[in-house]
């Protein structure tokens, strides 16, 4: 019969590890003898070697406990674990291949046309902050509403070819750091509303009315700047006064 220290040394683990296996229900804990020590039989060495081997192979302790409760099915269970590991390795390799393609530029988060458009925004005068925000917003739009994303993109790209509309976009960008009480925001909101109605009438572009995406996008924009949040509020208030539903 072996003490816990002897058992641990024979198998090559610590006594703390043996106690963890006891606590997890993996290894039976013997009763104490008359001297107050726990004595382990030879079978405990076999069981502990099996547990250590499986644990070092990466088998979760919960699965090892299941195997210990069904020793007759041990070989079948090992085969199942091997199959699961094979599937996991395949999935990891697939993920690795996708990541390598993404790093090599073989996989695009956005259509090439959008990447080209974004690359040209610096020359138009937009800040890096605005361009990064636009990229993220277009990723969301294309992921959630691919059926209308192209139309929305082309509408915005066309708008930037109009000098007056480009000026409004640039003014919106530069308003980021203004005080929310700055009267310029009220003036800009009125200009944006007037230009929107002049361009679209009361049928403003966007995705379906029951979609949560427009509000999600606008909330994302507003969160980066109190001035932008105030500008959005002013625009919506002005549109409401005019009987227009609002910008999506």
Secondary structure, 3 states (H helix, E strand, C coil): CECHHHHHHHHCCCHHHHHHHHHCCCCCCCCECCCCCECECHHHHHHHHHHHHHHHCCCCHHHHHHHHHCHHHHHHHHHHHHHHHHHHHHHHHHHHHHHHHHHCCCCCCCCHHHHHHHHCHHHHCCCHHHHHHHHHHHHHHHHHCHHHHHHHHHHHHHHCCCHHHHHHHHHHHHHHHCCCCCHHHHHHHHHHHHHHHHHHCCCCCCCCCCCCHHHHHHHHHHHCCHHHHHHHHHHHHHHHHCCCCCCC
